[in-house]
Amino acid sequence: MHLDLFTVRVMTQVTLLIVSLSTLVAWRINRPVEGMNVFATGLLAFCLGSAVGMLHQAIPSPAIVVLANALIVGGLVTGLQGVRQMRQFAPYSVMALTAYSVPIAIGVIYWSYMSDNYGMRVAIVSAGLALLTTDAAISMIRSVQAEDRVVYWPTGLAFAFGAVFLTVRTGAAILGYYNTASPSTIPIEIPLTICSNLAYVGCGFGMLLVANAKLRHAAETMALYDPLTNLPNRRVLLDRLLEAEHRAKQNGWRLGVIYLDLDGFKMVNDTLGHQAGDELLKNVSAAMTPVLGTGDCLARVGGDEFVVVVEDVEGRHELAMLAERLRKAVEAQRIPGGGGDTVRTSYGFAIFPDNGVSAHDVMREADSAMYHAKRQTRAAGQLIVD
């Protein structure tokens, strides 16, 4: 079977269209994945540019050449902005994009209008695309957690493969293989175009796998962490509490539990709105975190309730000092929209094994101590609305 360049390029168009539409559909289904819509839009523009480029054989106009290359380069820039967005890296700056695109634009326009040189157009565009795909490969490979490397690294290698074949095409153009008006007579073009098909499929499929991995992580985070404060939730707290109890028994440690509750939080929600209440909870969480040690666990276990687990605590005095520091950090926070008013908090604490035979017993004791402190505050005449 004879494989001509036109057939291979039609195959490329079909491949590009399938890959770009697949990523677009994946984004429509999985909207929380950042960058997939940008990546899909870039691929569609790249696909359109390739289709316009094929028109040059039927309509030999410099304007067609310039438009095709603008869509190809602009599409790849857009797609790889999506890659960086997905990896949560800084996007290309305006200065970087200008420094990148201006030389390519000048070269394409010059070798289309001033001096019709197909080989130099291939060289400058391929070099520019190789630079972008190299950056995409690096973006996919660097700063990846060990459990995600099986997905991210092969995708990065697919982008690296694209960079390699584009570099080969650049070298071939510089060496004079493309010094002809008809690309169909260039022997190296068919294998390189087949390589481009493989790269498109590999990159697109890899991005779909990466998107699925990010969705899985997001689902796990929602199951284990409070979405408002990003603190561990009750489920994680109970697991860590059991682990801490086991270590305490093994090493002869004391285990401390501090229970904190914001006084009058319901009034904040009722009078200032839930947005003010949510902002207050985030501020309080952020204020308590720096007070704690490296191994301490702070969790949000209810609407305005927080629990701290402290391992290897010396005794009640040390735990009381930590609880006071937490109280001061919380009560330094102003209520959003409250006219300068600050929040108040009640706390209670208990120690394992002094106050219970299990960590769960100690947590209940700390909870009871916190409510006892709240009743004392109420009895002293200070308003508390729960």
Secondary structure, DSSP 8 states (H G I E B T S, - for coil): ----HHHHHHHHHHHHHHHHHHHHHHHHH-TTSTTHHHHHHHHHHHHHHHHHHHGGGTS--HHHHHHHHHHHHHHHHHHHHHHHHHTT-----HHHHHHHHHHHHHHHHIIIIIS--HHHHHHHHHHHHHHHHHHHHHHHHTT--GGGHHHHHHHHHHHHHHHHHHHHHHHHHHTTTT-SS-GGG-TTHHHHHHHHHHHHHHHHHHHHHHHHHHHHHHHHHHHHB-TTT--B-HHHHHHHHHHHHHHHHHHT--EEEEEEEEETHHHHHHHH-HHHHHHHHHHHHHHHGGGS-TT-EEEE-SSSEEEEEEES---HHHHHHHHHHHHHHHHTSB-TTSTT-B-EEEEEEEEETTT-SSHHHHHHHHHHHHHHHHHHHHHTT-----
